[in-house]
Amino acid sequence: MLKDGFVKVNDVNLHYVTEGEGELMLFLHGFPYFWYNWHHQLEEFSKDYRVVAVDMRGYNLSEKPEGIESYEMSTLVEDVRQLIEAFGEKDCTLVAHDWGGAIAWTFAYTHPEYVKNLIMFDAPHPYTFRRELANNPAQREASSYMGFFQQDDSHEILLANDAERLRKMMTEPGKKKAI
């Protein structure tokens, strides 16, 4: 049975759910999801691992610190390092999706001693991604939404008209580039 709780890492309280015993398998979700994105995997892998799915900072029940500096890659990577240690471990199997995958790739490169296994969904290897952004117009178009999210007013645009654009983006396949 899943149990939830909060753990303070890197000066932020993060919500998590956990189940099972054994080696740590840590799950990092992508945008705009939260721990529940992994509920089927938690059920399955808790048979052999202690699974932990976290609501990353800024999501769902975890704290949402102010300021863009609170979400810099180095800060998010440090969250992961401290999470592993907070669960009393020196390493883990790290499973990640989408934006959580970008963090996991960076974490694996900067702290390889903490990563027994790295399992990735919808997050290409950083070098491959850079190459494709540089050389593939279709990839640049498909990834253009990332620049939109970095605009100061992106949240206002996404939430306008009862979040109409955000709803379309989440329910209609291939609509990320239509922002």
SVG drawing of the C-alpha trace seen along z (x, -y; Angstrom):
<svg xmlns="http://www.w3.org/2000/svg" viewBox="-12 -39 43 47">
<polyline fill="none" stroke="black" stroke-width="0.4" points="0.0,0.0 1.3,-3.4 2.4,-5.7 3.0,-9.4 5.0,-11.9 7.2,-14.9 11.0,-15.2 13.0,-18.4 15.8,-18.6 17.7,-21.6 15.6,-23.9 12.3,-22.8 9.6,-20.3 9.0,-17.7 6.0,-15.4 6.6,-11.8 4.9,-8.4 6.6,-5.2 6.1,-1.4 8.1,1.7 11.4,2.7 14.9,3.2 17.1,1.1 15.9,-2.4 14.1,-3.1 13.5,-6.9 11.0,-8.3 11.1,-11.8 8.1,-13.1 7.9,-15.4 5.9,-18.6 3.0,-19.0 2.7,-15.8 3.4,-14.8 4.0,-11.5 0.8,-9.9 2.3,-9.7 4.1,-6.7 1.3,-4.9 1.3,-1.8 5.1,-1.5 5.1,-1.9 2.7,0.9 4.8,3.2 8.3,2.4 7.4,2.2 7.5,6.0 11.3,5.9 12.4,2.4 11.6,-0.4 10.0,-2.8 9.7,-6.5 8.0,-8.9 8.4,-12.5 6.5,-15.7 9.4,-17.8 9.7,-21.3 6.9,-23.5 4.5,-20.7 1.4,-19.3 1.9,-19.1 5.6,-20.0 6.7,-23.5 6.8,-26.1 9.6,-28.5 9.5,-31.9 12.1,-33.1 13.5,-31.6 16.8,-30.9 14.8,-28.3 14.4,-26.2 17.9,-26.3 19.3,-23.0 22.0,-22.9 19.3,-23.3 17.1,-20.6 20.1,-18.2 20.9,-18.9 17.3,-18.1 17.8,-14.6 21.1,-14.1 19.6,-15.0 16.5,-12.9 18.7,-9.8 20.5,-10.6 17.3,-11.5 16.1,-7.9 19.3,-6.6 20.9,-5.5 24.1,-6.0 22.7,-5.2 19.6,-4.3 17.9,-3.2 16.8,-6.5 13.7,-6.5 12.6,-9.7 10.3,-11.2 10.3,-14.4 11.6,-17.3 12.5,-14.9 14.6,-13.2 16.6,-16.3 17.3,-16.6 18.2,-12.9 20.6,-13.1 22.3,-16.1 22.3,-14.3 23.9,-11.1 26.6,-13.2 27.4,-15.2 26.9,-12.5 27.5,-9.2 28.3,-7.5 24.7,-7.9 23.2,-6.2 23.1,-2.4 20.8,-2.4 19.3,-5.2 15.9,-4.6 14.6,-7.3 11.3,-8.0 10.8,-10.9 14.1,-12.6 16.8,-12.2 20.4,-12.1 21.6,-15.7 24.2,-15.5 21.8,-13.9 19.2,-16.6 21.7,-19.4 22.7,-18.0 19.2,-17.7 18.3,-21.2 21.3,-22.5 20.7,-20.5 17.1,-19.4 14.4,-22.1 11.6,-19.7 13.2,-19.2 13.6,-22.9 9.9,-23.4 8.8,-20.5 10.9,-22.0 9.8,-25.6 7.3,-25.4 10.3,-25.4 11.2,-28.9 7.6,-29.9 7.6,-28.6 10.5,-30.8 8.7,-34.0 7.6,-36.2 4.0,-36.1 3.7,-32.5 1.7,-31.5 -0.8,-34.3 -1.3,-33.1 -1.6,-29.5 -4.2,-30.3 -6.3,-32.8 -9.8,-31.8 -10.0,-29.2 -6.7,-27.7 -8.0,-26.9 -4.5,-26.7 -3.1,-24.6 -6.1,-22.2 -5.7,-21.9 -2.0,-21.3 -2.6,-18.5 -5.5,-16.8 -4.6,-17.0 -1.6,-15.1 1.0,-17.2 -0.3,-20.6 2.7,-21.6 4.1,-23.4 0.8,-25.1 1.2,-27.5"/>
</svg>
